[in-house]
Amino acid sequence: MNIGLLVSELEDKDVKKICIGASQAARENNATLCIMPGKYLLSETKETDPFEYQYAALFDYATDFSFDVLIVDIDRIGKNVPILKKESFLKKFADVPLLTLTKQEGFTNVNSVETDKDQLYQLEYEAVCDAIYYADNKKLPNPQAAKTFNFVEKEASESLSTLAKISYPLLHRKYPTEKAYEVMAETVALEGIKSCSVMLYDKKIRNTIKYWWEKPEKITVKANLVNGIVSDFEDGDNKTKTSDIIQNITKGKPNVLVAGPLFVGEYQLGILVTEFTANILTDYFFETILSVITGVARVSYLEKELKKTNEELYEVQEELARDDSVLDHIGDQDYLTGGLNRRGFFAKAYDLLKEKFGPGKCAIVAYIHMESLKGINEMYGHEEGDRAVKRVSGILEEVFEDCIYGRIRGDEFAVLEISDEEGKAESFRQEMSTQNAKLLAESSRYMNYLKYSICEFGYEDNLSLREMLKETDENLQRIK
């Protein structure tokens, strides 16, 4: 039996009592319980931290975690929003049997408790027992008898010591490259934690208030501690479906877990799921662990970006060495195609955005990659490669006739168009598909083939050209 418990934040004293009661009931009934502290539904009037809404992305996993039943502390989660917004939130889980801790019209709430002693502990104990029965019988059981709760919270000093031991090797890079998460799993195992899993998406996923994220179907398991043993992964076997995350960490054995989102700014990175222990209820313990893992993920990402940038610099140096005129790179014109170079493209693109990109308009951004150029250069020489580049430039000039386009790297082109014409991006895609097929059929000696991504962006005040190009490039990498 897998039960999801959706609560606000672990720093709330009442939520702590709810978690204690729920964990005791789950263990006594041999059920798996996953506590999901996603904080609060966003109020349109109350001012909050600009990225506070990112925590609520955790609740989206509840629809995919193969829970048999959900328990939702809707009053605390939705304390800043009106009733209709609470109802809308609960309706997201229509495919999963659901119980609320308090009365909510149109939804089934758990049995109330009559005792004043340990009321919240007892309420959540009752909720888990009710949920187990409700999942099988679609009705509530008789109320449970009063229980005794003896959960002992850790002293803050003990939790701080555990936190330091887990964080030290990560923050001080006491690990080989790409081994940070395995080191963390080994460290938490030494601290008596038997279950812990760090999972990240291959690409960070943009999540804004206006454009809510879409979870990929699969996620990469960076480290997995199951029953005290760190899993070893062979190349390519560390992917898991989102729906299998709980099974991946429990392997079918009952456990009490807690989950937290990993994010940076407006980007979701992944999720941490770990065993629910006494340390978790120490204020900001779990929050700090999430922050440390996020920092490690961020450093790893930046290191990869730095490596990529260095490779690009080497490419530019090679181009400069081959080019007779350095002045071509200083100006706006690409020496080979006669069109815009990187500097010229960005200069004109920024001017176009400033002049024409506004409410009611959309920006169409395209990234085109000559995947075959490296092979052409190696097999037939750079002169033949240059001819292939010129041919591709001619195609882009035909397809994107009235747009700004340029060669921004040796084998990559970028395009920008501002339009209010519906479906124009799709027209570009169709034309590129047609031209790509023609290009592929032209040469019998080699394949000159293009990979491309064409994305459309609605107007936003803070949307930059760099962000649009980056998202289009990331989409191209996924296509590859």
N, C-alpha and C positions, 0 to 999 in steps of 0.2 A: 504494500500500500504506500503510494507516494503522495504526500500532502504538501501543498504550498501555503505558506503563511505570509501574507502581504501586510507589512507594517510601515510606519513612518521612519523614525530614526532611533538608533540604539541608545542615544544619549537621553531620551525621554524616560523618566523614572517609571511611568506606567507601562511603557513598551517593554522595559526590562522585566517587569513582573509577568507580562503576557508571554514573553519568550520563555521564562522559567517554567510557568505552568504548562505551556505547550510542549517543551522539551521533555518534561517528566512524563506527560501522557504518551508521547510518541515512543519513549523507551519502554514504558510498561506494556504497551500494546504492540511492540515489535514493528513499528511503522517507520518509514523514512519521512522526515520532516525537513523542508528547506525554508529557512527564514529569509525573507527578501525585503530589506529595509530601503525602500526607494524614495524615502522622504515624502514630499507633499505635491499634490496637484497644483499646477501653477495658477495663481490668481492674476486676473487682468488689471487689478487695481493695486494690490499690495506690492511694494518694491522689494525685490529679492536680489541676491547675488546673480550676476548676469548668466552664470552657467548652472545655477541651482536646478534648473529643469532637467539637466543631464542625468541626475540620479533616478528620475522617474522612468528613464529608458529601461531600467532593471525590470520594471513591471511587465514590459513587453515579452520578456522571456517566459513569463508564467503561462502564456498560451502555447508555448512550444516544448515545455519541459516534461511532457507526458505525465502531468499530475492526474491522479485519480479524483482529487477534490481540492478546492481552494478555500482558504479562510481569509477574509479581508477585514482589516480594521479600518473601515471606510470613514468613520468619524474623524479619526486623527489624520489619515492620509488626505482627506478632503476638507480639513478644517478651514481652509482659506477660500473655498469655492462654494457656489450655490448648489442646491439640491440637484438641479438638472445636470450639472457637470458631474456630480457624483454618480448619478444614474448612468450617464453616458460612459463613464469609466468602467462601471461594473458590467455593462452590456458588452464590453470588449471580450469578456470571458464567457460568452454565451454557450460555447461548446464544452465547457468544463463544469461539473457540479460545483456550486458555490454557496458558501454560507457567510453571512456577515456577523460581526461580533455584536452589533447593535441593530435596532430596528431600522429597516430601510424599505420603504414601500415598493412592492413588486419583487422583493427578494426574500429568501428564507434566512432568518437569523437563528443563531444557536440558542439552546435552552438558557433561560435566565437562571441566575443563582440567587438563593435566598440568604446565604450567610453574609455577614459583614466582615468576618475574619478572613483575611487573605482573599478578598473578593476577586481581584483581578487574576491572581494565580489560579483560583478555582474556575473562573470564567473561561480562561484559555484551556485549562485542563478539560473542562466540559466541552469546549469547542472542538478539540482534537478527537475526543471520544465520539462526539456527535458526527464529525466529519467522516470518520471511519464507517460508522453505521449508515450514514446518509448516502455515501458513495455506493453501497451495496443495495440499499433498500428504498432509496429515494424518499425517505421520511426520517424524522428525528426519533431517537430512542427515548426512553425514560431518563430523567436527570440523574447524574452521578451523585453518589454520596460524597460528603465533604472529605477532602484529603488533607494530609499533612505535607508541607513542602519544606525541604531541608537543603535547598540549593545554597552553596556557600560561594559568595563572590570573592574574587581575588583582591588582595590588597593592591593599591595602585603601584606600590614599589615593586611588587612581584611581577605585575604586568609590564611595568616599564623595563624590568630586567629582561623579560622574555622578548619584548619589542626590540631592545638593543641587540640581543643575540641574533635575531632574525635579520635585522637591518644592516648590521655592521659589514658582513661580507659583501652585501649588495652595494651599499653606498661607497665602500672603499675598493670596489672592483677586485675582490679577492676571488676571482674566478677566471677560467679561460674564456676566450671569445665564444659567444653564443651558448655559454653554459650557466648563465645567471640563474635561470629558473630552476634548473636541476639542483644547483647549490642551495637555493631557497627551500626546495622540497626536502632536501637532506637535512637542512638546519631545523625546519619545523618538526621533522620526525624526531630529532634529538630532544625537542622540547615536549615530547609526548603527544603531539598531534598525529593522528593516524590517517586522516584524509585531507587532501588539499589538491586543488587543480587550478593552474593558471592557463587561461585560454585567450588567444589573441586572433584578430582577423588579419589576413594577409595585407590588407590595405585599411588604413583608418577610414572611418565612415562618417561623413558630414551629417550632423544632426542639429537642426535649428528649430526654434519655436514655430517658424513659418513652414519649413520643410522638414517634417519629422522623418527620422531615419527608417530604412528598411533593412532588417536583419538578413544577412546572407544565410543560406541553408546550412553552410558548414563553417566550422571554426577550427583553428589549429591549436592543438594541445601542446603547450610549451613545457609543462611539467605536470606530472600526475602521481600523487601519493595515495596509494590504496592499501588499506589495512597495514599501514606502517612501512610499505615497500614502495620505493620509487620505480615507476615503470621505465623500461628501456624501449626506445622507439627505433625501428628500422627506418631508413629513408622512405618518406612518402606515406608512412602508415600512422602519422600523428594527426590526421584529420578526423573530425567527428561531426555528425549531424547535431544541430542545435537540440533536436528532440531527444538525443541520447546523452546529454551532458550529465544528468543525474545518474543514469545507469553506468556511465563511464567511470564515475568516482566511487559508487557504492558496490558495483559488481553484484547487485541483487541482495546485498546484506543491509539490514535496517541501520540507519544512521541519522543523526541530527546535524544539519548543515546550515551554513549561512552564506549568502551570495552578495557580491557587490560589484558595481560597474567600474570599469577602467576607462577613463576618458581624459582628453586634453582639450581645453577650450570647447570648441563646438564639434569636436570629433570623438566618436566612440572608438575605443581601441579593442575592448574585449571584456572579459569577466573573470572574477575570482570566486571560486566556491571552496569553502574550507569547513572543517569540523567546528561545531558550536561548542566552545569550551568556556570556562569561567572567565578567562581573560577577555573574551569578546565583549562582555558587559562592562568592562572598565571604559570610562568615557574616552572616546577618540582613539582607542586601541585599534579597532578594525579600520577606522578611517585612515589612520596613519599607515597601516599595512598596505591599504589600497594605494596611497600616495607614493610609497616606496616602490611598489611594483610598477606604477605608472611612470615614475622617474626612470627606472631601469629600461622600460620599453621605449621611452622617449630617447634615451641615450643611444640605445641600439639602432633606432630609426635614423637618428642624426648621423651616426657613424656610417650607415649604409649610404645616406645621401652625400656625405663627404667623399666617400669612395667613388660614387657615381660622378660627382663634380670633378674629381681629379681625372677620371677617365675622359670626361668631356674636354678638360683643359689640354690633355695630351692630343686629342683629336684636333683641337684648334691649332696647337703647335705644329702638327703635321700638315695641316692646310696651309699655314703661313709659310712653312718650309717649301711647299710645292708651288706656292703662288709667287709670280714674279713681282707683283706690286702690292706692298703692304698697305699702300694708300687705299686699295679697294676695301680693306677691312675697317679703315678709319671712317670712310664715307658711309652713305646709306645704301649703296648699290652692291649687289652680289657680283663678284668678278666673273663668275662662271655663267650664271643664267641671265644676267642683265636686269633681273628683278631686284626686289628689296632683300638686303641681308638682315641679320638679326637686329642690328642697331636701327636700321631703317624701318623694319616691321614694327618694333615696339614704339618708336617715335610716332609713326602715323596712326598706329592703333590707339595709343593714349589720346591723341588729338581727336580721333573719331568718337571715342567713348565720351570725352568731355563735351563734344559738340552735339551728339545725337542720342546718346543713351539716357533715357529718362522714362518716367511712368508711361505705360502703354506700349513700350518698345521691348524687344528682346534682342539679346546678343547671341549670334550663332558663331560658335568657335569650332574650328576643325584642326586636328593634328594628323599629319600624313607622314608615314615612315616608309622609307625605301628599304625594306628588309633585305633585299637581294644585293644591295650596293657593295657590301663588303666582299661577297663572293665574286662579283663581277670584277672588282679591282684585283683580287688575288689571282683569278684565272686568266683574265684578258688584259690586265693593265689599267692604269689610272686614266688613260686617254679614253678607253671604252667606257669606263665608269663615268667620266665627265659627260660623254654623249648620252648616257642613260639618265643622268641628272637633268640635262637640258631637255630631254624628251618629256620627263615627268613635269618639269616646269611649264612646258607648253600645254600639257593636259590641264594643269591647275589653272593656267591663264584662261583656258577655254571654259572650264567648269565654273570657276569663281571670278568671272569676268569683271564684275563691278565691285568686288570685295578687296579688302587689303590682305595680301598674302606675301609671304617671303620665306626664304630658306634660313632657318634659325640655327641649324647645325648641318654638318656635312650631309647627312641622309634624312633630315627631318624638315618638314615645312609646316607653317602655321597659317591659319586663315581667320579673319574676323569680319563679320558683317552685322550691321544694325538694321533691324527690320521690324515692321508691324504686320508683315504678311504671314498669315497662318499657313503652316505646312511647308515653309520654305526649307527648313532643315531636312525634311524628308525628301524634298525634290533634289537637294544636293546629294543626299545619300544614293538615290536612284541613279543620278547622272554619274557619280563616282563609280558605282558598280558597273555601269555600262562601259565607261572609259577604261576601267581596270581590266575588264575582260578583253578589250581591244589591245591594250598594252601587253597583256600576257601572250596574245597570239602573234604579236609582231615579230619577235625574234625566235629563230630556231636554235640559236647557239646557247642562250641562257634565258632564265626567267627574270623578267623585270616586273615585279609584283609589289603592290602597295597595301600596307595595312593602314587603316584610317579610322578615326573616331570623330563624329560630328555631334556636338551637344548644343542644346538651346537653353539659355538662361533668362528668366524673367528679371525685370529691373529690381534692384535692391540698393539702398543708399550706400552700404558699405561693401558691395561686391566689387572686387578688383579684377583687373585683367589677369594678374598672376594667379589668383584663385581659380578663375575660369579655365585658364590654360592647364593648371595643375589637375583639376578634376577631369578635364578632357583627356589629358595624358594618362591619368590613372585608369580611366575607362578603356583607353587603348591598350594598356598593359593587361587588363583583364581579358580583352579580346584575344590578345596574343596567347 
